[in-house]
Amino acid sequence: MTSLPPPSLVLSADDARRIALRAQGFLGAPDRRAGVRGVLRHLGAVQLDTISVLARSHELIPYARLGAVGRSAVESAYWTGAVPQARESTPAAFEYWSHAACILPIEEWPHFAFRRRARRARGHRWHVMEDADRSCAAVLDRLKADGPLTSTELGGAKNGGPWWDWSETKIAVEWLLDTGDVVCTERRAWKRVYDLAERAVPDALLHDDLDDAECLRRLVRLAGQSLGVATRADLADYHRLKGEQVDAVIADSGLVPVEVEGWGRPAWADPEALGSTPRGRHRTTLLSPFDSLIWDRARTERIFGFTHRLEAYVPKAKRVHGYFAMPLLAGGHLLGRVDPAREGTTLVARQVSLESRKAVRPMAEALVEAARWVGCTDVRLERVAGADLREPLAAALGEALT
């Protein structure tokens, strides 16, 4: 690891928690004027996922910070609209590999050049093309003539077998996406929409001129700004960098070495986050398991003392908290979780787990707000962990619904 000066500032664990909450947009007045696009720029990456319970995860991210933003407006805000030095039709964002498959601000296109170069150097995906040159040329020609297009419109995504049995066209377009010749400019009915990079990315941004070190410095700095205060592992995880990549640039990233009581490891903070004491209203909300506040499970345990695992891929009989348990954030703490579902105009709380009785009213308020956001008029409780909490929660829900 790079030799660094000792930290001159010691933060309490509570200081670090509040800094992290503010950095992630959960402490202080929400920036409603900047809206969904502002949330995306602030976070730097919004993770996508196939699971849709209340809504898809990328819809839940701005909802958690801004409240009941119109769902139809979310997609439009992510993908369309003017950006600096852009043509009128240029998207405001693109999809690429960051923490996972993520929506990223179009302004960050140049800073993923290091990853595009690495993909090109590897020379292939885990899928193998029979005639790579011919297949890639055919995709590029079709996009040039008729794009933007989905893989289905390009000729089909599958060979007719399992989901991973991709067609030659699908393999080709995903390879071109990996290497930067093609851009995913939006999702349509959950299908990627592909276009030529030369058409979708503003001219001023369409380059791979930045060397790896400059790309990594930018992404480490962005991660620090989005996290507020972070360990080396936190910084690496945000955009899925390697630890040695963080080590190589951390000293020049502009982040400040700090010590956080109880963390037991070196940490860095965004200097702007240290410039003022985090104050303001705490958001009460349900969080997607893929929310960047909690997507790093080790960090979540360190900051909040809260252990959370996504159980969607765990056999039903072995689940503890449910298929898509959503943590409850209230008062700057994680106070419980609920596994939601929808039946018509009823939001069903299939399983509720609360840390204590003080979580009852916040959970009721969060459930009712979420229900109204997705067009439900009622909330029904099924299982509630702790027999002494079911009746108070039902009563609080009744009050919140009236």
Steps between C-alpha positions, in 0.01 A plus 500: 500500500604861437672671794269771636523763772324415825146638531472835676126473564317249717128444437263325735297211361191723519679775307586251229143369486354850459759595239415185304127570521544855375730390220240250386216753509314383813581784737392856430243643262474304173602686186165482324598755236783274382264203524584154375788623285644673804481176697684317222775762479529508878533123535705451186341159435154347540490122490259314274343165584239273346294459818186712519283484810371845588697634203836434342801592708607796286154651563529439874829693523361849422177418683694427819663844485238722344172341602216419265659617174284391207612159381446580135723804545787295641589321175471822303724683746769233483517461126394820328569871513770747421849454645806726467644513145242250382292468189130541562432126476790394719400294807574638846637163613638170377506149638832333570689282745571687824400352837296263281290587197431865581351817361782755482502873415605546139769743622686203650545320166871595470579370849407142413759490222725288723230232516427509128874460431519206739210330326661551158831364628329188629364444151176318581204468734408176673287433192693397189407619150547269204581788263564807712604740224200421283249511788631829641507663157140392436384650830680829436359524148147437624528755781642755259206451267211447740611560862436535786382137527448224757667163455163359393475764230857423396403139432433327830675460833479123546566180312184342640658333802558625858535873573879482476490336155544829317476545126809605305342845459446543874857393576631744240301800620595436864867477401469829315335646812788375717761658276321830437401482134137471607312669785190395691297821489191382690294200604177433313270241660814400689690433177821688434479749215830521311638780286833592347726678746585758234133594481405474867797652682571874467803573284690662788462183708548238230860405562721261692777757539526479880760257626411239760637704791286802414189285460562329833568826683168635378305189600664479842424869559140449383463203732634706790256781427208256473592315819615799707745294701634160398762232542721378217263205451197733490663717235594199291156342523306805385609468136644148541864598480787288625664587829834558332334739254373707795842486665665638187293820490361563850777744596416719199123461512432805716349291780617568856636225731293474819459264791153373591457373853410133504577433134848367569631574151618801297229722354469797267244778483377745242644837614171674421320255729731609783429867442172511692313300760232273347161635610142494377203273462554126490310318228268216607477250217533143379825419320565278204762236589691640201504856637855637512450588869491128582618303195833434674398261779825533700473881496133480603590292802788732591298823474157390616563183700240340273544170319306470177511245220294477183315168520338500154732220391479307827261199499167613645518263797835648605407868480506692826350836402344433160552512123571875460527630854533879496677662798322783683703819536370740766671757717830420333494134608389170349215390723353195329394357166194391306449255214234670285272383221205642309155350453287733292473825694630346821860511614564177688762501776576129478751509781596784733798493735560794733803569716288647780165657583627845397503375141122443495384846394780559246426163339130584477576838343748350255259226394215745438721741306632214283148367445372836377804545277424179311125565486382280787225613733540244777772318693459147634724343763581132482786383723648732764803383698417551868142441612506815713565720196224386265214683671687833539612483137148429378370794703771733365419388147134579555588851613740557212244385243230738619 
